[in-house]
Amino acid sequence: MPNETTDKLRDMAAHRGLKLVTSRRRKPGGDFGKYGLNDAKGAPVFGVDKDRLTASAEEIEDYLRGAASNAWSKSAGSVKARPKPRPGPKAAPTPKPKPRFKVKVENLLTRLPAAKRAEAFTELLARPGVRVERIVSRGQATPGGAPMVQAQDEWVLLLEGAAGLRIEDSDEVTLHAGDHVWIAGGQQHWVTWTAKDRPTVWLAIHLD
């Protein structure tokens, strides 16, 4: 009858490239019920002592399981970890291009002229059809009988200080920092007063 244990061991041995050897000799001193293992060429590997078999089914199974474990360990140990690639030299940073010109930064509110005796006019830009100037006042005012009037249109921005302004046929207005007005060409206008305790700075743009 088929022996499940023997069939199991035979399959295990075959997977290891071995051949299971069994004995049926029942004579006294015989090796009935014992097992052995030969390699593919018939040479004894385990449980074979000359002309008799010596290993039990449990010993054969333990041997085959141990052989499988050893084979796996050797296989795993033979795979060497790949060395990490060494980082190459860092690329030198791309140098910034040299500027072709230097930006000149100036401030309209620094190094102001004293303007104690008369208003100070500084031309900032002049191009065909446009002229930009800074005006610094300190307590000055336009005489009532001598209004200012020019042919060009004028846009005026008060940057700092305080002042009063009247344009013909209008009431006086008070200007503070940030206020701006438009004066049309030919309009008479008066600066009625400017702060005496601090500079009053104007930015005026004249348009032809």
Contacts in CASP RR format, 6 or more apart in sequence:
PFRMAT RR
TARGET T0000
AUTHOR 0000-0000-0000
METHOD contacts of the structure
MODEL  1
MPNETTDKLRDMAAHRGLKLVTSRRRKPGGDFGKYGLNDAKGAPVFGVDK
DRLTASAEEIEDYLRGAASNAWSKSAGSVKARPKPRPGPKAAPTPKPKPR
FKVKVENLLTRLPAAKRAEAFTELLARPGVRVERIVSRGQATPGGAPMVQ
AQDEWVLLLEGAAGLRIEDSDEVTLHAGDHVWIAGGQQHWVTWTAKDRPT
VWLAIHLD
5 57 0 8 1.000
6 20 0 8 1.000
6 22 0 8 1.000
6 35 0 8 1.000
6 57 0 8 1.000
8 61 0 8 1.000
9 20 0 8 1.000
9 35 0 8 1.000
9 57 0 8 1.000
9 60 0 8 1.000
9 61 0 8 1.000
9 64 0 8 1.000
10 20 0 8 1.000
12 61 0 8 1.000
12 64 0 8 1.000
12 65 0 8 1.000
13 19 0 8 1.000
13 20 0 8 1.000
13 37 0 8 1.000
13 60 0 8 1.000
13 64 0 8 1.000
14 20 0 8 1.000
15 68 0 8 1.000
16 64 0 8 1.000
16 67 0 8 1.000
16 68 0 8 1.000
16 71 0 8 1.000
17 39 0 8 1.000
17 40 0 8 1.000
18 37 0 8 1.000
18 38 0 8 1.000
18 39 0 8 1.000
18 40 0 8 1.000
18 45 0 8 1.000
18 64 0 8 1.000
19 37 0 8 1.000
19 38 0 8 1.000
19 39 0 8 1.000
19 40 0 8 1.000
19 42 0 8 1.000
20 35 0 8 1.000
20 36 0 8 1.000
20 37 0 8 1.000
20 60 0 8 1.000
21 35 0 8 1.000
21 36 0 8 1.000
21 37 0 8 1.000
21 38 0 8 1.000
21 48 0 8 1.000
21 53 0 8 1.000
22 33 0 8 1.000
22 34 0 8 1.000
22 35 0 8 1.000
22 36 0 8 1.000
22 53 0 8 1.000
23 30 0 8 1.000
23 31 0 8 1.000
23 32 0 8 1.000
23 33 0 8 1.000
23 34 0 8 1.000
23 35 0 8 1.000
23 52 0 8 1.000
23 53 0 8 1.000
24 32 0 8 1.000
24 33 0 8 1.000
25 31 0 8 1.000
25 32 0 8 1.000
26 32 0 8 1.000
30 52 0 8 1.000
31 52 0 8 1.000
31 53 0 8 1.000
31 54 0 8 1.000
33 53 0 8 1.000
33 57 0 8 1.000
34 47 0 8 1.000
34 52 0 8 1.000
34 53 0 8 1.000
34 54 0 8 1.000
34 55 0 8 1.000
34 56 0 8 1.000
35 47 0 8 1.000
35 53 0 8 1.000
35 55 0 8 1.000
35 56 0 8 1.000
35 57 0 8 1.000
35 59 0 8 1.000
35 60 0 8 1.000
36 44 0 8 1.000
36 45 0 8 1.000
36 46 0 8 1.000
36 47 0 8 1.000
36 48 0 8 1.000
36 53 0 8 1.000
36 54 0 8 1.000
36 55 0 8 1.000
36 60 0 8 1.000
37 44 0 8 1.000
37 45 0 8 1.000
37 46 0 8 1.000
37 47 0 8 1.000
37 48 0 8 1.000
37 55 0 8 1.000
37 60 0 8 1.000
37 63 0 8 1.000
37 64 0 8 1.000
38 44 0 8 1.000
38 45 0 8 1.000
38 48 0 8 1.000
39 45 0 8 1.000
46 55 0 8 1.000
46 60 0 8 1.000
46 63 0 8 1.000
47 53 0 8 1.000
47 54 0 8 1.000
47 55 0 8 1.000
47 59 0 8 1.000
47 60 0 8 1.000
48 54 0 8 1.000
55 63 0 8 1.000
108 124 0 8 1.000
108 134 0 8 1.000
108 159 0 8 1.000
108 201 0 8 1.000
108 203 0 8 1.000
109 159 0 8 1.000
109 160 0 8 1.000
109 201 0 8 1.000
112 120 0 8 1.000
112 136 0 8 1.000
112 199 0 8 1.000
112 201 0 8 1.000
113 120 0 8 1.000
113 122 0 8 1.000
113 136 0 8 1.000
114 120 0 8 1.000
114 138 0 8 1.000
115 136 0 8 1.000
115 137 0 8 1.000
115 138 0 8 1.000
115 140 0 8 1.000
115 199 0 8 1.000
116 138 0 8 1.000
118 140 0 8 1.000
119 135 0 8 1.000
119 136 0 8 1.000
119 137 0 8 1.000
119 140 0 8 1.000
120 135 0 8 1.000
120 136 0 8 1.000
121 133 0 8 1.000
121 134 0 8 1.000
121 135 0 8 1.000
122 133 0 8 1.000
122 134 0 8 1.000
122 135 0 8 1.000
122 136 0 8 1.000
123 131 0 8 1.000
123 132 0 8 1.000
123 133 0 8 1.000
124 132 0 8 1.000
124 133 0 8 1.000
124 134 0 8 1.000
125 131 0 8 1.000
125 132 0 8 1.000
126 132 0 8 1.000
128 208 0 8 1.000
129 207 0 8 1.000
129 208 0 8 1.000
130 205 0 8 1.000
130 206 0 8 1.000
130 207 0 8 1.000
130 208 0 8 1.000
131 152 0 8 1.000
131 205 0 8 1.000
131 206 0 8 1.000
132 203 0 8 1.000
132 204 0 8 1.000
132 205 0 8 1.000
132 206 0 8 1.000
133 203 0 8 1.000
133 204 0 8 1.000
133 206 0 8 1.000
134 201 0 8 1.000
134 202 0 8 1.000
134 203 0 8 1.000
134 204 0 8 1.000
135 201 0 8 1.000
135 202 0 8 1.000
135 203 0 8 1.000
135 204 0 8 1.000
136 199 0 8 1.000
136 200 0 8 1.000
136 201 0 8 1.000
136 202 0 8 1.000
137 163 0 8 1.000
137 191 0 8 1.000
137 194 0 8 1.000
137 199 0 8 1.000
137 200 0 8 1.000
137 202 0 8 1.000
138 194 0 8 1.000
138 195 0 8 1.000
138 196 0 8 1.000
138 198 0 8 1.000
138 199 0 8 1.000
138 200 0 8 1.000
139 193 0 8 1.000
139 194 0 8 1.000
139 195 0 8 1.000
139 196 0 8 1.000
139 200 0 8 1.000
140 191 0 8 1.000
140 194 0 8 1.000
141 190 0 8 1.000
141 191 0 8 1.000
141 192 0 8 1.000
141 193 0 8 1.000
141 194 0 8 1.000
142 148 0 8 1.000
142 189 0 8 1.000
142 190 0 8 1.000
142 191 0 8 1.000
142 192 0 8 1.000
144 190 0 8 1.000
147 168 0 8 1.000
147 188 0 8 1.000
147 189 0 8 1.000
147 190 0 8 1.000
148 188 0 8 1.000
148 189 0 8 1.000
148 190 0 8 1.000
148 191 0 8 1.000
149 185 0 8 1.000
149 186 0 8 1.000
149 187 0 8 1.000
149 188 0 8 1.000
149 189 0 8 1.000
150 185 0 8 1.000
150 186 0 8 1.000
150 206 0 8 1.000
151 185 0 8 1.000
151 186 0 8 1.000
152 185 0 8 1.000
152 206 0 8 1.000
152 207 0 8 1.000
152 208 0 8 1.000
153 182 0 8 1.000
153 183 0 8 1.000
153 184 0 8 1.000
153 185 0 8 1.000
153 206 0 8 1.000
153 207 0 8 1.000
154 182 0 8 1.000
154 183 0 8 1.000
154 185 0 8 1.000
154 204 0 8 1.000
154 205 0 8 1.000
154 206 0 8 1.000
154 207 0 8 1.000
155 180 0 8 1.000
155 181 0 8 1.000
155 182 0 8 1.000
155 183 0 8 1.000
155 204 0 8 1.000
155 205 0 8 1.000
155 207 0 8 1.000
156 180 0 8 1.000
156 181 0 8 1.000
156 182 0 8 1.000
156 183 0 8 1.000
156 202 0 8 1.000
156 203 0 8 1.000
156 204 0 8 1.000
156 205 0 8 1.000
157 178 0 8 1.000
157 179 0 8 1.000
157 180 0 8 1.000
157 202 0 8 1.000
157 203 0 8 1.000
157 204 0 8 1.000
158 175 0 8 1.000
158 176 0 8 1.000
158 177 0 8 1.000
158 178 0 8 1.000
158 179 0 8 1.000
158 180 0 8 1.000
158 200 0 8 1.000
158 201 0 8 1.000
158 202 0 8 1.000
159 177 0 8 1.000
159 178 0 8 1.000
159 201 0 8 1.000
159 202 0 8 1.000
159 203 0 8 1.000
160 177 0 8 1.000
160 198 0 8 1.000
160 199 0 8 1.000
160 200 0 8 1.000
160 201 0 8 1.000
161 176 0 8 1.000
161 177 0 8 1.000
161 194 0 8 1.000
161 195 0 8 1.000
161 198 0 8 1.000
161 199 0 8 1.000
161 200 0 8 1.000
161 201 0 8 1.000
162 174 0 8 1.000
162 175 0 8 1.000
162 176 0 8 1.000
162 177 0 8 1.000
162 194 0 8 1.000
162 195 0 8 1.000
162 200 0 8 1.000
163 174 0 8 1.000
163 175 0 8 1.000
163 191 0 8 1.000
163 192 0 8 1.000
163 193 0 8 1.000
163 194 0 8 1.000
163 195 0 8 1.000
163 200 0 8 1.000
163 202 0 8 1.000
164 172 0 8 1.000
164 173 0 8 1.000
164 174 0 8 1.000
164 175 0 8 1.000
164 191 0 8 1.000
164 192 0 8 1.000
164 193 0 8 1.000
164 194 0 8 1.000
165 172 0 8 1.000
165 173 0 8 1.000
165 175 0 8 1.000
165 181 0 8 1.000
165 189 0 8 1.000
165 190 0 8 1.000
165 191 0 8 1.000
165 192 0 8 1.000
166 172 0 8 1.000
166 173 0 8 1.000
166 189 0 8 1.000
166 190 0 8 1.000
166 192 0 8 1.000
167 181 0 8 1.000
167 183 0 8 1.000
167 187 0 8 1.000
167 188 0 8 1.000
167 189 0 8 1.000
168 187 0 8 1.000
168 188 0 8 1.000
168 189 0 8 1.000
172 192 0 8 1.000
173 181 0 8 1.000
175 181 0 8 1.000
183 189 0 8 1.000
194 200 0 8 1.000
END
